[in-house]
Amino acid sequence: MQSANMLLRKIVRTSVLPFAAQHGMKKDLLPLSRALSLSLCLKQDKSCEPSEKLDLDAWKKVMKSGLQEEVSETVSEPQELSSLAAARETLEMWRLAGRLVPENITEEQLKTFMECPSKSAKKKYLKYLHLKELYKKNDKRKMDEKRERRLEAQDQASKTDETKKNSFICLWSSTMDKAYNWRAAQSMIFGQPLVFDMSYEKDMSVREVTNTVRQLVLSESCNRRSVDPFHIHFCNFKDDSLYHREFVKQYREAWGKLLITVTDQCYTEIFPKEKLIYLTADSPKVMKTFDHDKIYIVGSMVDKSIKTGVSLARAKRLGLETAALPLEKYLLWSTGAKNLTLDQMMHILLTLKDTADWKKALEFVPKRKYCGFVNTPVKELKKTLDLINTLKLGKRREEVGKQFAKNYPKK
């Protein structure tokens, strides 16, 4: 009977199952084949119970589930690796075909390339990566060329300096430095004080503080080279502040050797209030002459957004006298704000101190802001400016011409 059972199984495998596989009936015939085999077993041994059929089904389910889990665990990672390898092969093929493909591509970029919905999107993404890579290479090349040119220029400059330097030039520079330092030292004893208010750090950004320190460095060098320098005071100066760190960056080791007075005290604690004058563009009082007995205060502030009234409010809180430079009185103002940089203020004050000539002093105002110096009263100049503007705009030309002829006769 065992041989008959084996023969029946072979017949089912060789004849019935291929036919069912061709006609899509394999699933339906599997239980039939199993039922035939079981019927033969039942005829031989009636002691077999029908529960064996259920055991076979459970065993088949368990085996199928185990096989599926093993296959899913072993195949998931190779599928990803194979897809990445296939994507890299397509990239190499496109590169050989002459398309725009980057030389180096990361796994994240490769996954993004694979997730593109269409072929045109993939081409655009690869073109973007290719152009990005080219820009990086060009920037690196330009930086390298710039570095090489700078090094060559430094080498040439060092060679020319070595050839040009002689004992006379070295002696001249050292003696001039000594003379400038001597003047600055004399100004600390006998010179007129000039105060820079360093209490505006909270009102400025980091970039504005950096610009302020640069302008103060220029002001200090200009003052040191003048004939009669001021005694510069940095008041309300806090240690380890942003001002302090920027000064150390600019001066480095020379910061501790500057011939100026740096203090964290307020100027009202050092000088009497009746001698202090706060220079601010918002002051209603206009400065007429330079007073050598007064102590002028300049706010150390560079304000790109032009916050008006900050220094004036501080001076009023302290009960100090204020003054503004007579820019409108001596200059025919055209465009721009009437605020000046700190080094321009230093040039103006030094010129006024030496010459008392407003025309020479105000030459340090940028020429883009004014048309020329004033030779007539301010009211008439305002009238002429209004008339010129209306003539330029082309409004009421006849009335403006009559008014202009009335105010300014031919004589």
C-alpha positions, 0 to 999 in steps of 0.5 A, a space after each residue: 500500500 505504501 507503494 500505491 500511495 507513492 504512485 498516486 502522489 507521483 501521478 498527481 504531481 506529474 499530470 494533474 498539478 502541471 495542468 492546474 498550473 497552466 489553467 490557474 487551478 493549482 490552489 483549488 486542486 491542492 486540497 483535492 490531492 491532499 484529500 485523495 492521499 488522506 482517503 487512501 490512508 483512512 482505508 488502510 488504517 481506520 484508527 486514523 482520526 479526521 483531526 489529522 487534516 486540521 493538523 496539516 493545515 495548521 502546520 502549513 500555515 506555520 511553515 508559510 508564516 515562518 518562510 515569509 518572515 525570513 524572506 522579508 528580513 533577508 530581502 528588505 536590505 538587499 533590495 535597498 542596496 540593489 536599488 541604490 546600486 542601480 541608481 548609481 549605474 544609471 548615473 554613470 550611464 548618463 555621465 558617459 552619455 554626456 548629460 549633466 551629472 555631478 561627480 560626487 553624490 551622497 546617499 541622501 541626494 541619491 535617495 532624493 533622485 530615486 524619489 523624483 516622480 518623472 524622468 524630467 524631474 530627475 534630469 532637473 535635479 541632477 542638473 541642479 546638483 551639477 551646477 551647485 558643484 561647479 559653483 563650489 569649484 569656481 568659488 574655491 578656485 577664485 579663493 585660491 587664486 586670490 590667496 596666491 595673488 595676495 601672497 605674491 603681492 606681499 612677497 613683492 612688497 616685502 622685497 621692495 620695502 627691503 630695498 627701499 628701507 634705509 636708515 633715514 626712513 627708519 629714523 624719520 618714522 621713529 622720530 615722528 612717532 615720538 613727536 606725536 606721542 609727546 604731543 598726546 602726552 602734553 595734551 593729557 596734562 595741559 590740553 582741552 578735554 574732549 569727552 566721548 560718551 560710551 553709554 550707547 551700547 544697548 541702543 546699537 547692534 553689534 555691527 553698529 558698535 563695530 563701526 563706532 569703534 572703527 570711527 573712534 580709532 580714526 578719531 584718535 589717530 587724527 587727534 594724535 597727529 594734530 598740532 594741538 590735540 585734545 585730551 580724549 576721555 572715554 567715559 562710561 566705559 565698562 570692562 569686558 563690554 562690546 566696546 572693549 572687545 572691539 577696541 582690543 581687536 583693533 589695537 591689540 597690544 597697543 590698547 594698553 599704551 594709548 595716551 587717552 583717559 578711559 574710565 567707567 565714571 560719568 563725565 558729570 562726576 569728573 567735570 563741573 556741569 556748567 563747563 559741559 556742552 553736549 553736541 547733538 544734531 537734535 539740539 535746538 541751540 546752534 553752536 556759533 563759536 568754539 569755546 576753549 574753556 568748555 568741555 564738549 561731549 560727543 555721543 559714541 553712536 553710529 545709528 543706521 536707523 537714525 533714532 532721533 532724540 536719544 542723545 538729546 534726551 540723555 543730556 536733558 536727563 543730566 541737566 547739561 547744555 546742548 548745541 548743534 553744529 550750524 550746518 544749515 547756516 553755512 551749508 546749502 544742504 541738498 540731500 541726506 541726513 545731517 548726522 556726521 561720523 565721529 572722525 568727521 566731528 573730530 576733524 571739524 572740532 580740531 580745525 575750529 580749535 586751530 583756526 576758528 574758521 567755519 568754512 575750513 572746518 565744514 569742508 570735512 562734511 561729505 560733499 555729496 550732502 551739500 551744494 556749496 557754502 552760504 553767503 546770504 541769510 538762511 531765510 532767503 536761501 530757503 526761498 530760493 531752494 523752494 523756488 528752484 524745486 518748484 521750477 524743476 517740477 514745472 508747477 506754476 512756472 509763471 507765478 514762481 517766476 514773478 515771485 522770484 523776480 520780486 524777491 531778487 531784482 536784476 540789480 
